[in-house]
Amino acid sequence: MKTSQTQMGRPLLATACSVALLLALTACNKQDGGKTVGQSVDSGIAKTEQAAKDAGNAMKDASKDAQVAGRKASTSVGEKIDDMTITAKVSGNLAQDPDLSAIKINVDTKDGVVTLNGPAPTAAAKDKATAIAKGVQGVSSVNNQLMVTPS
């Protein structure tokens, strides 16, 4: 019988494939620093899960910080609106009084404290301006700086 080179190469090819398979299987169970490849993968997964958990906690903390900052900002804006409302009401009420000139009286409000500046025709009119300002809801006190200047 005549054997060809192809038939002789088959056992060599089979041997080479077997060695490659054996090396691949050995590599799967190879230890690196005392860990198998499977253990290394498990360790990597655990680290990834921990990093995701840490990132989630950081996001929760950032969200809480943002909520606190938002509440502070809305309180500040609310106070500004309240002060503006108080100023407008005091000015409007002063304008309705025939003895006081709302155009000449400057009304400023800061944290519910109303400051009045400008002229008043009499001491009684100056006192009346204080009473009018105190009668507005939200006014905590009045700093009356009106100057009595008879006309």
Disulfide bonds with the S-S distance in Angstrom:
none
